[in-house]
């Protein structure tokens, strides 16, 4: 989890590249903009979200993701 706390921002670009490769294999088109838009949209939906939560001790940053059961709190 320590690695995920430091590199959660890398997931979004990695997902875009991954979905562009998958989209290129499934639906072969020459339109780069279409591939980039669809891949970016799907990656945005699946990527982790960062929220700022107000609690008794002050504001804390929290990361939630579809594939994690518990949220991760950043310092």
C-alpha positions in Angstrom: 0.0 0.0 0.0 2.9 2.4 0.6 3.8 2.1 -3.1 0.2 2.8 -4.1 0.2 5.9 -1.9 3.2 7.3 -3.7 2.3 6.3 -7.3 -1.5 6.4 -7.5 -1.3 9.3 -10.0 0.4 7.0 -12.5 -2.6 4.7 -12.8 -4.5 7.1 -15.1 -1.9 7.3 -17.9 -1.2 3.6 -17.7 -4.9 2.9 -18.1 -5.1 5.2 -21.1 -2.2 3.4 -22.9 -3.6 0.0 -21.9 -7.1 0.8 -23.3 -5.6 2.3 -26.4 -3.8 -0.9 -27.1 -6.9 -3.0 -26.4 -9.1 -0.7 -28.5 -6.6 -0.9 -31.4 -6.7 -4.7 -31.3 -10.5 -5.0 -31.2 -11.5 -2.1 -33.4 -8.9 -1.2 -36.0 -9.4 2.4 -37.0 -7.1 5.2 -38.3 -8.7 7.9 -36.2 -6.3 8.5 -33.3 -8.6 11.1 -31.7 -11.4 8.5 -31.5 -9.1 6.0 -29.8 -7.7 8.6 -27.4 -11.2 9.9 -26.5 -12.7 6.4 -25.8 -9.6 5.3 -23.9 -9.4 8.4 -21.9 -13.1 8.2 -21.0 -12.9 4.5 -19.9 -9.6 5.2 -17.9 -11.3 8.2 -16.2 -14.2 6.0 -15.1 -11.9 3.3 -13.7 -9.1 5.4 -12.3 -8.9 6.1 -8.5 -10.5 9.2 -7.0 -8.9 11.6 -4.5 -11.2 13.3 -2.1 -10.5 15.8 0.7 -12.4 14.8 3.8 -13.1 17.1 6.8 -12.9 15.3 10.1 -12.2 16.3 13.7 -8.4 16.5 13.3 -8.6 18.6 10.1 -8.6 17.9 6.4 -7.3 14.6 5.2 -6.9 13.2 1.6 -8.5 10.0 0.8 -8.1 7.7 -2.2 -11.0 5.5 -3.3 -10.9 3.0 -6.1 -13.3 0.4 -7.6 -10.9 -2.4 -7.0 -10.1 -1.7 -3.3 -12.4 -2.6 -0.5 -11.1 0.1 1.9 -10.1 3.6 1.1 -6.5 4.8 1.6 -5.8 7.9 3.7 -2.8 10.0 2.6 -0.8 12.0 5.1 
